[in-house]
């Protein structure tokens, strides 16, 4: 039901229908208003990539297309023939989709369904911010392990500037560490494990250490410890550095990065 309604609102915006001012004010900052706005601007998503506006010259393009069609028809010989009447004619009885949507929205406003949907969306967003989706498939480090990660990339094609001048040839190897001053330790750990939290906080500070969660509540940890906690959403860091167990420490060791998985003894857990 929610997806259907959002799709219809998106299509209304894409078709050029303007939300009444009073309705816009009532729906401000909601998913319904964003759906209409995305449609109005011609935005869309494809395979996880957001595009928009999809066609900023839509009206001009349509006008040009109509003019071309008219010119083509004018240049062709026209033939007319009376084919007679082949069956009864009926008036269009199908209700307007715009009126149907507006009626449905008014009914939802009166019944309180709109407020309920808005609250559900807010609660869902708030819950995700407090506790993002954990990185799956990780274990707890039981044996110390370390390895090197080379961040170098090899160009698969020539790169040229806006004038067509090639400034990097295919096959060139580029190591981003040669162009970056980033020198912080990165501690990747489970925020729901008190022992791992203690380990992460045992060394370094805001200036030289990044604390990255794979699980847990970053805002709650910030309030408790007065430190910034980040979250490895979509397992970007875990995948890039090949981490399989936590806690893990990533540090710079030119020309590579060193990754270490560090066992944390159960006795270190103050809750045990």
C-alpha positions as CSV (number, residue, x, y, z in Angstrom):
1,X,0.0,0.0,0.0
2,X,2.8,2.5,0.9
3,X,4.8,1.7,-2.2
4,X,1.8,2.0,-4.4
5,X,0.8,5.3,-2.9
6,X,4.4,6.7,-3.2
7,X,4.6,5.5,-6.8
8,X,1.3,7.2,-7.7
9,X,2.5,10.5,-6.1
10,X,5.8,10.2,-8.0
11,X,3.9,9.7,-11.2
12,X,1.7,12.7,-10.5
13,X,4.7,14.9,-10.0
14,X,6.3,13.5,-13.1
15,X,3.2,14.3,-15.1
16,X,3.4,17.9,-14.1
17,X,0.6,18.0,-11.5
18,X,1.2,20.6,-8.8
19,X,0.4,19.8,-5.2
20,X,-2.0,22.3,-3.8
21,X,-0.3,24.7,-1.4
22,X,-2.3,23.6,1.6
23,X,-1.5,19.9,0.8
24,X,2.2,20.7,0.4
25,X,2.3,22.3,3.8
26,X,0.6,19.3,5.4
27,X,3.0,16.8,3.7
28,X,6.2,18.9,4.2
29,X,9.2,16.7,5.1
30,X,7.3,13.5,4.6
31,X,8.0,10.6,2.2
32,X,4.9,11.6,0.2
33,X,6.2,15.1,-0.4
34,X,9.7,13.8,-1.4
35,X,8.1,11.3,-3.8
36,X,6.1,14.1,-5.5
37,X,9.2,16.4,-5.6
38,X,11.4,13.6,-7.1
39,X,8.7,13.1,-9.8
40,X,8.4,16.8,-10.4
41,X,12.1,17.1,-10.9
42,X,12.4,14.0,-13.0
43,X,14.7,12.2,-10.5
44,X,15.0,8.4,-10.5
45,X,17.2,5.6,-9.2
46,X,18.7,2.7,-11.2
47,X,20.8,-0.1,-9.8
48,X,21.4,1.9,-6.6
49,X,22.5,5.1,-8.5
50,X,20.4,8.2,-8.2
51,X,19.9,10.3,-11.3
52,X,18.2,13.6,-11.5
53,X,16.8,15.6,-13.1
54,X,16.1,12.6,-15.4
55,X,15.3,14.9,-18.4
56,X,15.7,18.7,-17.6
57,X,14.6,19.6,-21.1
58,X,11.5,17.4,-21.1
59,X,9.0,20.1,-22.1
60,X,11.2,21.7,-24.8
61,X,12.1,18.2,-26.1
62,X,8.4,17.3,-26.3
63,X,7.6,20.6,-28.1
64,X,10.4,20.0,-30.6
65,X,9.2,16.4,-31.2
66,X,5.7,17.6,-31.8
67,X,7.0,20.2,-34.3
68,X,9.0,17.6,-36.1
69,X,6.0,15.3,-36.4
70,X,3.8,18.1,-37.6
71,X,6.4,19.1,-40.2
72,X,6.7,15.5,-41.4
73,X,3.0,15.1,-41.7
74,X,2.7,18.4,-43.6
75,X,5.3,17.1,-46.2
76,X,3.3,13.9,-46.9
77,X,0.3,13.6,-49.2
78,X,-2.9,13.2,-47.1
79,X,-5.5,10.7,-48.0
80,X,-9.0,10.7,-46.4
81,X,-11.7,8.1,-46.6
82,X,-15.0,7.7,-44.8
83,X,-14.9,4.3,-43.2
84,X,-18.4,4.7,-41.7
85,X,-19.5,3.7,-38.2
86,X,-18.4,0.3,-36.9
87,X,-20.1,0.0,-33.5
88,X,-21.6,2.1,-30.7
89,X,-19.7,4.9,-29.1
90,X,-19.6,5.4,-25.4
91,X,-18.5,8.2,-23.2
92,X,-15.4,7.7,-21.1
93,X,-16.6,6.5,-17.7
94,X,-13.2,5.9,-16.0
95,X,-12.6,8.2,-13.1
96,X,-9.7,10.6,-13.2
97,X,-6.6,9.2,-11.6
98,X,-5.8,12.6,-10.2
99,X,-9.1,12.9,-8.5
100,X,-8.8,9.4,-7.2
101,X,-5.4,10.1,-5.7
102,X,-6.6,13.4,-4.2
103,X,-9.7,11.8,-2.8
104,X,-7.6,9.0,-1.2
105,X,-5.2,11.5,0.3
106,X,-8.1,13.5,1.8
107,X,-9.6,10.3,3.3
108,X,-6.2,9.3,4.8
109,X,-5.9,12.8,6.3
110,X,-9.4,12.6,7.9
111,X,-8.9,9.1,9.2
112,X,-5.5,9.8,10.7
113,X,-3.8,7.2,8.4
114,X,-1.5,9.9,7.0
115,X,-0.3,10.9,10.5
116,X,0.2,7.2,11.4
117,X,2.3,6.6,8.2
118,X,4.3,9.7,8.9
119,X,5.0,8.6,12.4
120,X,6.0,5.1,11.3
121,X,8.5,6.5,8.8
122,X,10.0,8.8,11.4
123,X,10.3,5.9,13.9
124,X,11.9,3.7,11.3
125,X,14.4,6.4,10.4
126,X,15.2,7.2,14.0
127,X,15.7,3.5,14.8
128,X,18.2,3.1,11.9
129,X,20.2,6.2,12.9
130,X,20.4,4.9,16.5
131,X,21.4,1.3,15.4
132,X,22.4,0.9,11.8
133,X,22.3,-2.5,10.2
134,X,25.3,-4.6,11.5
135,X,28.0,-6.0,9.4
136,X,27.2,-9.7,9.0
137,X,29.6,-12.6,8.9
138,X,32.2,-11.3,11.4
139,X,33.6,-13.4,14.2
140,X,35.4,-12.6,17.4
141,X,39.2,-12.6,17.1
142,X,40.6,-15.6,19.0
143,X,44.0,-15.8,17.4
144,X,46.3,-12.8,16.6
145,X,46.7,-12.3,12.8
146,X,48.1,-9.6,10.6
147,X,48.5,-8.9,6.9
148,X,49.3,-6.2,4.4
149,X,46.8,-4.5,2.1
150,X,48.1,-2.7,-1.0
151,X,45.7,0.1,-2.0
152,X,47.3,0.6,-5.4
153,X,45.1,0.6,-8.5
154,X,46.1,0.0,-12.1
155,X,44.5,2.1,-14.8
156,X,42.5,0.1,-17.3
157,X,42.4,2.9,-19.9
158,X,44.0,6.2,-20.8
159,X,42.8,9.2,-18.9
160,X,42.5,12.6,-20.7
161,X,41.5,16.1,-19.7
162,X,38.8,18.2,-21.3
163,X,41.1,19.1,-24.2
164,X,41.9,15.5,-25.0
165,X,45.4,15.6,-23.6
166,X,46.3,12.2,-22.0
167,X,47.8,12.6,-18.6
168,X,47.8,9.0,-17.5
169,X,48.3,5.9,-19.6
170,X,46.6,2.6,-19.3
171,X,48.6,0.3,-17.1
172,X,49.9,3.0,-14.8
173,X,49.9,1.9,-11.2
174,X,48.7,4.6,-8.7
175,X,49.1,4.2,-4.9
176,X,46.8,6.7,-3.1
177,X,49.1,6.7,-0.1
178,X,51.5,8.7,-2.2
179,X,49.0,11.5,-2.4
180,X,47.3,11.3,1.1
181,X,48.4,12.6,4.5
182,X,45.9,10.4,6.3
183,X,47.8,8.8,9.2
184,X,45.2,7.8,11.7
185,X,44.8,4.3,13.2
186,X,41.4,2.7,12.4
187,X,40.0,0.5,15.1
188,X,37.1,-1.7,13.8
189,X,35.1,-3.4,16.6
190,X,31.8,-4.6,17.9
191,X,30.1,-1.9,19.9
192,X,27.9,-4.4,21.8
193,X,30.9,-6.2,23.2
194,X,32.2,-4.3,26.3
195,X,35.6,-5.9,26.1
196,X,36.1,-4.7,22.5
197,X,34.8,-1.2,23.4
198,X,37.4,-1.1,26.2
199,X,40.1,-2.2,23.8
200,X,39.2,0.4,21.3
201,X,39.3,3.2,23.9
202,X,42.5,2.0,25.6
203,X,44.9,3.7,23.1
204,X,44.9,6.9,21.1
205,X,42.5,9.8,21.0
206,X,40.4,11.9,18.6
207,X,43.5,13.2,16.8
208,X,45.1,9.9,15.9
209,X,42.4,7.2,16.1
210,X,39.1,6.5,14.3
211,X,36.7,4.3,16.1
212,X,34.5,2.3,13.6
213,X,31.7,0.1,14.7
214,X,30.5,-3.0,12.9
215,X,27.6,-3.4,15.4
216,X,26.0,-1.4,18.1
217,X,24.6,2.0,19.0
218,X,27.1,4.8,18.0
219,X,25.0,7.7,19.6
220,X,24.8,5.9,22.9
221,X,28.5,5.2,23.0
222,X,29.2,8.8,22.1
223,X,27.1,9.9,25.1
224,X,28.8,7.5,27.5
225,X,32.5,8.0,26.5
226,X,32.6,11.5,25.0
227,X,34.2,10.3,21.8
228,X,33.2,10.1,18.1
229,X,32.1,6.7,16.9
230,X,31.6,5.9,13.3
231,X,29.8,3.0,11.6
232,X,31.0,0.8,8.8
233,X,27.8,1.0,6.8
234,X,27.5,-1.6,3.9
235,X,30.8,-3.1,5.2
236,X,33.0,-0.8,3.1
237,X,36.0,-0.9,5.4
238,X,35.6,-4.5,6.4
239,X,35.5,-5.7,2.8
240,X,38.3,-3.3,1.6
241,X,40.8,-4.5,4.3
242,X,39.6,-8.1,4.4
243,X,38.6,-8.1,8.1
244,X,37.0,-11.4,9.2
245,X,37.1,-11.0,13.0
246,X,37.0,-8.1,15.5
247,X,38.5,-6.2,17.0
248,X,40.9,-5.2,14.2
249,X,43.4,-2.3,13.9
250,X,44.3,-0.8,10.6
251,X,47.4,1.4,10.4
252,X,49.5,3.0,7.7
253,X,52.9,1.5,6.9
254,X,54.0,3.0,3.5
255,X,53.6,1.8,0.8
256,X,50.9,-0.5,2.3
257,X,48.4,-0.7,5.1
258,X,48.8,-3.2,7.9
259,X,45.7,-4.9,9.3
260,X,45.9,-6.7,12.7
261,X,43.1,-8.8,14.3
262,X,43.7,-8.7,18.1
263,X,42.1,-11.2,20.5
264,X,40.4,-9.8,23.5
265,X,40.4,-12.0,26.6
266,X,37.0,-12.7,28.1
267,X,38.4,-11.7,31.5
268,X,38.8,-8.2,30.2
269,X,35.1,-7.9,30.1
270,X,34.0,-6.0,33.3
271,X,30.5,-7.5,33.0
272,X,31.8,-11.0,33.5
